[in-house]
């Protein structure tokens, strides 16, 4: 079974937590999602309370090292997601970025300009799920 590391903003903003949850549900059709907690609506911008920052860092990097694929929702800018993407690239793990088109906003050139990243742009959840299914099958 394919192991999928899902990356989405936590401390950078939780406005898309519901969207993350729906994407994670869709991804479970294609493998085991190692980071399902990212879609948890109860997880606030302050992050996880029961673990130290060092423990979260080590746990997440351990998960990342076992992943076959990283799927990163990059619509909400996040230092952590950027770090996870760069780490995955350094580990030669394929990265699929999902970017929701938004009026007046543009995706970071460090993501859109990177030839090692695959970026899927979408307008709404239905289109995102459709594109994921097309890509993952």
C-alpha positions as a printed Julia matrix, in Angstrom:
137×3 Matrix{Float64}:
   0.0    0.0     0.0
   1.34   3.45   -0.96
   2.2    5.75    1.95
   1.08   9.34    1.42
   2.34  12.27    3.47
  -0.23  15.07    3.34
   1.07  18.57    4.08
  -1.18  21.52    4.86
  -0.94  24.68    6.9
  -1.32  24.44   10.67
   0.4   27.4    12.33
   0.21  29.41    9.1
  -3.6   29.39    9.29
  -6.38  26.82    9.65
  -8.96  28.36    7.3
  -8.69  25.35    4.97
  -8.88  22.58    7.61
 -12.22  21.35    6.24
 -10.79  21.27    2.72
  -7.75  19.35    3.97
 -10.04  16.79    5.59
 -11.92  16.21    2.33
  -8.66  15.86    0.38
  -7.34  13.4     2.96
 -10.52  11.33    2.67
 -10.05  11.21   -1.1
  -6.38  10.25   -0.73
  -7.26   7.26    1.47
  -8.61   5.64   -1.72
  -5.04   5.54   -3.04
  -3.03   4.63    0.03
  -2.38   5.18    3.71
  -2.32   8.87    4.69
   0.35   9.22    7.37
  -0.71  12.7     8.49
  -4.5   12.53    8.78
  -4.4   14.87   11.79
  -3.68  17.83    9.48
  -7.35  17.76    8.45
  -8.65  17.65   12.01
 -10.94  20.66   12.49
 -10.07  20.67   16.21
  -6.4   21.33   15.48
  -5.85  25.05   15.95
  -3.15  27.44   14.67
  -1.24  26.89   17.89
  -0.6   23.31   16.77
  -0.53  20.2    18.88
  -0.44  20.73   22.65
   0.62  17.26   23.79
   3.97  17.27   21.96
   6.91  19.65   22.03
   8.05  21.31   18.83
  11.1   18.99   18.78
   8.89  15.93   19.12
   6.63  17.11   16.27
   9.67  17.78   14.08
  11.16  14.32   14.69
   7.82  12.52   14.28
   6.94  14.32   11.07
  10.38  13.79    9.53
  10.18  10.09   10.45
   6.8    9.89    8.68
   8.15  11.83    5.72
  11.11   9.44    5.33
   8.7    6.5     4.97
   6.43   8.21    2.43
   6.14   7.17   -1.19
   4.51  10.48   -2.15
   3.95  13.9    -0.62
   0.72  15.73   -1.42
   0.95  19.35   -0.29
  -1.96  21.77   -0.32
  -0.14  25.07   -0.85
  -2.96  27.62   -1.11
  -2.27  28.94    2.4
   1.39  29.98    2.67
   3.15  27.99    5.4
   6.8   27.79    6.4
   6.26  24.24    7.64
   4.74  23.05    4.36
   7.62  24.65    2.46
  10.09  22.87    4.74
   8.3   19.55    4.2
   8.36  20.02    0.42
  12.08  20.85    0.41
  12.82  17.89    2.69
  10.87  15.54    0.43
  12.77  16.76   -2.61
  16.08  16.21   -0.77
  14.92  12.65    0.0
  13.91  12.09   -3.66
  10.25  11.67   -2.71
   7.83  12.84   -5.42
   5.78  15.91   -4.45
   2.36  16.82   -5.79
   1.25  20.36   -4.91
  -2.4   21.4    -4.93
  -3.14  25.09   -5.41
  -6.61  26.65   -5.25
  -6.91  29.62   -7.59
  -7.87  32.73   -5.64
  -8.61  36.24   -6.85
  -5.72  38.58   -6.14
  -3.32  35.83   -5.0
  -0.52  33.99   -6.76
   1.36  30.84   -5.92
   4.93  31.33   -4.7
   7.43  31.25   -7.55
   9.52  28.86   -5.44
   6.72  26.31   -5.9
   5.41  27.14   -9.37
   8.9   27.58  -10.8
  10.42  24.39   -9.39
  10.74  21.78  -12.16
  10.83  18.91   -9.64
   7.33  19.71   -8.36
   4.07  18.76   -9.99
   1.44  21.46   -9.39
  -2.28  20.93   -9.94
  -4.41  24.07   -9.86
  -8.1   23.9    -9.04
 -11.06  26.17   -8.33
 -13.14  24.13   -5.88
 -13.15  20.87   -3.93
 -14.93  18.89   -6.67
 -12.31  19.9    -9.23
  -9.5   19.12   -6.79
 -10.86  15.62   -6.13
 -11.34  15.02   -9.85
  -7.74  16.06  -10.61
  -6.41  13.91   -7.77
  -8.27  10.87   -9.07
  -6.94  11.48  -12.59
  -3.39  11.86  -11.27
  -3.41   8.97   -8.77
  -4.92   6.3   -11.01
